[in-house]
Amino acid sequence: MTNALFVVDVQQWGFAPYEGRLPDADELLPKLEARLLEAREAGWQIVHVQNDGDEPWPDAPGGILWPMMFKPEHGELHVRKTAPNTFESNPDLAAKLHELGVTEITIVGCQSEMCVRATALGAKAEGFKVNVPVGLHGTYDSEGKTAAEIKVEVDAELEATL
């Protein structure tokens, strides 16, 4: 096995039917599920990443919007994090993935400019080849920019960096 798929922060807070969900949740979630199923069928190592937000954020552990949208299957890893970079919150993760023979990581999920970006850069720093597919990460409007604009900026930065 050389490939792993990281499903980052695909939790109820971004996709459940409520006013705080991602603006493109209805379009993004089926794409993420299709990519997950494709990776499973190909025998990739799956890593489900669950954010443990601070109270009173909706992704605080045990909160109604904290659960993940996709249930890990047998043999898939489930890690939790408190920092945007998954590897920072899980210092033994890179070694475990290297032991499993993983050399390439594809990252999908949320939020584009935060945890997806930070985890991609963290994976690269740990020696992995990294891919963040266009259209398979999401975010919110922020700092005068639309979510779509932010995703395009992140795609461009990561394409140049990774």
C-alpha positions as CSV (number, residue, x, y, z in Angstrom):
1,M,0.0,0.0,0.0
2,T,1.3,3.4,-0.9
3,N,-1.8,5.6,-0.7
4,A,-3.8,7.1,2.1
5,L,-6.9,9.2,2.1
6,F,-7.4,11.7,4.9
7,V,-11.0,12.7,5.5
8,V,-10.5,15.8,7.5
9,D,-13.2,17.3,9.8
10,V,-16.2,15.9,7.8
11,Q,-18.5,16.3,10.8
12,Q,-22.0,17.3,11.5
13,W,-21.1,21.0,12.1
14,G,-20.4,21.4,8.4
15,F,-23.1,19.2,6.8
16,A,-26.1,18.8,9.2
17,P,-29.2,20.7,8.1
18,Y,-28.9,23.9,10.2
19,E,-28.0,27.6,9.5
20,G,-24.3,27.1,10.3
21,R,-23.5,24.5,7.7
22,L,-21.1,24.9,4.8
23,P,-22.5,26.9,1.9
24,D,-21.9,24.1,-0.5
25,A,-22.6,21.2,1.9
26,D,-25.3,19.6,-0.4
27,E,-22.8,19.5,-3.3
28,L,-19.7,18.7,-1.4
29,L,-20.8,15.8,0.8
30,P,-21.7,13.4,-2.0
31,K,-18.4,14.1,-3.7
32,L,-16.5,13.4,-0.5
33,E,-18.5,10.1,0.0
34,A,-17.7,9.1,-3.6
35,R,-14.0,9.7,-3.1
36,L,-14.0,7.8,0.2
37,L,-15.8,4.8,-1.5
38,E,-13.3,4.9,-4.4
39,A,-10.3,4.9,-2.0
40,R,-11.8,2.0,0.0
41,E,-12.4,0.0,-3.2
42,A,-8.8,0.7,-4.2
43,G,-7.5,-0.6,-0.9
44,W,-6.1,2.7,0.4
45,Q,-5.4,3.3,4.0
46,I,-8.2,5.6,5.2
47,V,-7.6,8.1,8.0
48,H,-10.7,9.8,9.5
49,V,-9.7,13.0,11.3
50,Q,-12.1,14.4,13.8
51,N,-11.7,18.0,15.2
52,D,-12.1,18.5,18.9
53,G,-13.2,22.1,19.1
54,D,-13.3,24.2,22.2
55,E,-16.5,24.9,24.0
56,P,-18.9,26.5,23.0
57,W,-18.0,25.7,19.3
58,P,-20.3,23.2,17.6
59,D,-17.4,20.8,17.1
60,A,-16.6,20.5,20.8
61,P,-16.4,16.8,21.8
62,G,-19.8,15.3,22.7
63,G,-21.7,18.2,21.1
64,I,-24.6,17.5,18.8
65,L,-22.6,18.7,15.8
66,W,-19.3,16.9,16.7
67,P,-20.0,13.4,15.2
68,M,-18.4,12.5,11.9
69,M,-20.5,12.1,8.8
70,F,-18.8,8.8,7.7
71,K,-18.2,5.9,10.0
72,P,-14.8,4.4,10.0
73,E,-14.7,0.8,8.8
74,H,-12.5,-2.0,10.1
75,G,-8.9,-1.3,9.5
76,E,-9.4,2.4,9.0
77,L,-7.7,4.9,11.3
78,H,-9.6,7.4,13.4
79,V,-7.6,10.2,14.9
80,R,-8.7,13.3,16.8
81,K,-7.1,16.7,16.8
82,T,-7.0,20.0,18.6
83,A,-4.7,21.8,16.2
84,P,-5.2,22.5,12.5
85,N,-2.4,20.2,11.5
86,T,-3.4,16.6,12.1
87,F,0.2,15.6,12.6
88,E,0.8,18.2,15.3
89,S,-2.1,16.7,17.4
90,N,-0.9,13.1,16.6
91,P,2.9,13.0,16.8
92,D,3.1,9.3,16.2
93,L,0.8,9.3,13.1
94,A,3.5,9.9,10.5
95,A,5.6,7.0,11.8
96,K,2.6,4.7,11.8
97,L,1.7,5.6,8.2
98,H,5.3,5.1,7.2
99,E,5.2,1.6,8.9
100,L,2.1,0.8,6.9
101,G,4.0,1.7,3.7
102,V,2.1,4.9,3.0
103,T,4.1,7.3,0.7
104,E,1.3,9.4,-0.8
105,I,-1.6,11.2,1.0
106,T,-4.7,12.6,-0.6
107,I,-6.5,15.1,1.7
108,V,-10.2,16.0,1.4
109,G,-12.6,17.7,3.9
110,C,-12.9,21.0,5.8
111,Q,-11.9,23.8,6.2
112,S,-9.9,24.6,3.1
113,E,-7.7,27.4,4.5
114,M,-7.4,25.9,7.9
115,C,-7.2,22.2,8.7
116,V,-7.0,20.9,5.1
117,R,-4.2,23.3,4.3
118,A,-2.3,22.8,7.6
119,T,-2.6,19.0,7.4
120,A,-1.4,19.0,3.7
121,L,1.7,21.1,4.7
122,G,2.2,18.9,7.8
123,A,2.1,15.8,5.6
124,K,4.6,17.2,3.2
125,A,6.9,18.1,6.2
126,E,6.7,14.5,7.3
127,G,8.0,13.3,3.9
128,F,4.8,12.3,2.2
129,K,3.8,13.2,-1.4
130,V,0.5,15.1,-0.9
131,N,-2.5,15.8,-3.1
132,V,-5.5,18.0,-2.3
133,P,-8.0,17.5,-5.1
134,V,-9.8,20.6,-6.4
135,G,-13.4,20.5,-5.4
136,L,-13.0,18.1,-2.5
137,H,-12.6,20.6,0.3
138,G,-14.9,23.2,1.7
139,T,-15.1,26.3,3.9
140,Y,-17.1,29.3,4.8
141,D,-17.2,32.9,3.6
142,S,-14.6,34.8,5.6
143,E,-12.8,38.1,5.7
144,G,-14.7,39.6,2.8
145,K,-14.1,36.6,0.6
146,T,-16.6,34.0,-0.5
147,A,-16.0,30.3,0.2
148,A,-15.4,29.8,-3.5
149,E,-12.7,32.4,-3.6
150,I,-11.0,31.0,-0.6
151,K,-11.0,27.5,-2.0
152,V,-9.4,28.8,-5.3
153,E,-6.7,30.6,-3.3
154,V,-5.9,27.5,-1.3
155,D,-5.9,25.3,-4.4
156,A,-3.4,27.7,-6.0
157,E,-1.2,27.9,-2.9
158,L,-1.1,24.1,-2.5
159,E,-0.4,23.5,-6.1
160,A,2.6,25.8,-5.9
161,T,3.8,24.4,-2.6
162,L,3.1,20.7,-2.7
